Amino acid sequence: IVPANTNTGIITVEVNGVFGSSTSPLNIIQVPTLSSISRLVVAPGDILEIIGLGFSNILEENIVYFNEYSIIPVNSSQTNLIVVIPDDLMGGEHSLSISVGGQFSEQTKVNIVLTPVIRSITPDGGVASGDSVTITGANFSSIPEENLVWFNDTPATVTSSTRNELIVTVPDGASTGLIRIEVDGGVITTEN
């Protein structure tokens, strides 16, 4: 059994006072361990710092997994990894783990929050209370109730939704102004 915290090196054995050493070093692969991560909730483009032990100074030897999705850090040391959350990573809870030399760390949970994107709103004016408005974009929920929409500060009802389109009923009391959308913690507000 290899003792904990053993480093790569020459093996020396003593038997009855006689010493013998290996002719080449034994390569010890340490299992990476996670001590902490800088944030538990991140969005695409965010920087995440991972603190632990057993990481490699060589970037390509460290693989960071978000469930089955893998990325290479942008910076690494034996105790620190820096990763940029990829734009195409799906939102929701992910199990983060590190692989170094085929050895895997334990997992920790990270929540990826996707910011909704608004590409167009039709019609773009002249609507009244009770009218339907179509908002096209990205990162919406396909479950209508999970998309929160406000006309200024007046909550609206989402009657239909896909990942790329919302059908919203203009609420009573709504006035001309901003539209705000919140989906799973990600928020976007239109500009005037």
N, C-alpha and C positions, 0 to 999 in steps of 0.2 A: 504494500500500500504506500503510495506516494504521500508524504506529509503535506498538510496545507501550507500555502505560501512558499512552496519549493519552486526554485527558478531553474531554467535550462542550464545545464552544466555537466561536468565530468562526474561520474559515479565512482565513489571509492568504497571498497569493501574490506573489512578486517575479519580475518579468521585465525584464531589462535596466535594473535600478535603479528600476523603477516598481512600486509596491505597490498591491494591490487586496485588499479584504476582502469576505467574504460578508455579506449583509444579515441573515441569521439563523444561529443556531448550528447546527453539525453535531452531531447526537445520536450519540454513540459508545456502543455497547453492548459492555461488556466481557464476555468469556466467563468465567463463574464458575470458580474453581479451588478444589479441596479441599486444604487443608494437613494437617488432622488431624481425627479425631473422638474424642470423649471415651471411648467404649467400643466394642469390637467385638462384644460379646455383650450383648444387651438383652432385656427382657421387656416385654409390654404395660404401660403406665403409667409406664415409666421415662422419664427426661429424657435426651436425647442432645444434646450440644453439638457443633456443626460449625464448624470454624475454616477460613477461606479468604479469598479475595478476590473482588470482583465481585458481592457480594450487594447487595440493595436494602434501604434503610431502611424501605421500605413493605412490610409483611408479605405482602400479597396478590400482590406481584410475584415472590416466592420460592416455588417449588414444589419440595418434597422428594419424590423418588420412591424407593420400595422396590419394585423390579421395576416393575410397572405400577401399583401402588397409590400414589396421590399424597395429600400432606397439605400444609397451610400451616403454617409455624412459628408458635410462640406469641410469639416475640421475634426481632427481627432488627436487624442493623447491616450496614455494608458488609463487615465481616470476620468476623461471627459470627451463627450461626443457632441457636435453641433449639427443639427439637421434642419433643413427647410421643408416645411410641410408642403407636399406637392399639390398643384392645382387640380389634378384629376383624382385625388383621393376622395372616396365617398364619405358623406357625412355620417355621424352617429358614433357609437361607442366602438373603440378598437382595442384589441390586446396588443400592447407594444412589447416587443422582445428584441434582444440583440444576439446576433450570431457572430462569433469570432473563431476562425479555424474549425468550424463545424460544431463548436460547443455553443449551446443556447443558454441565455439567462432565464431567470424566472420572468413571468409576465406582469405587467401593470396596465391598468386601464387608462385610456386617453380618449377624450370626447372631441371629435372633429365637428366644428360648426361651420356650415356653409352659408355665406352671405347671399341672400337673394339678389338676383339681377333683374332690373326692369329694362326691357328693350323698347317696348311701345305700349301705349294706352289708347284704346279706341272705344268710342269716339274720344277725341282729345278736348272736347268742350261741349257746351250746350246740353248737358244732361240734367235731369231733375230727379228728385227723390223717387225711388222705386225702379229707375232705369237700370239696365245691365251695362256694365263696363267690362271690356276684355283687356287683361294685362298679360302681355307676353314677356317672357324672360327666361330665367333659369333658376335652379335650386329651390323650386317650390315643392311642397308636399303634394302627393297625389291624393291625400286625405284632406278634404276641404276644411275641416275643423282645425287642422294643424297650421293653417295659414291665417294669420291675424292681419287684418287690413283696416286702416283708419283713413278717413277723408278729413284732413286737418286732425282734430282730436276726437272725431265722432267714429265709433266702431262700425264697420260694415259687415255684411254677411257674404261669405264666399259660398256660392251655390254649386260650383263645379271646379275641379282642379286636376291638373296633370303636373308633371315635373317642370313643364315649360309654359303653362297657361293657367290663368285664374279668371273665372267669371264671377264678378262681384256686383251685388246690388247696392246702388247709391243709397245711403241711409237717410232717414228723416233728420233734418237739421244740419245736413252737410252744407258746407259753403265752399266757394272757390278757394283753392290753395293746394297744399301739399298732400301727397298720398304716402303713407308709411306702411311697410309690409314687414312682418316678423315671422320667421319660420325657424323653429328649433333653436332659438337663441340668436340667430343671425338677423340683422335689421338693415333695411335700406329705406331712405326717404327720398322722394323725388325732389328735384330742384324746381324752382318757379318756372 
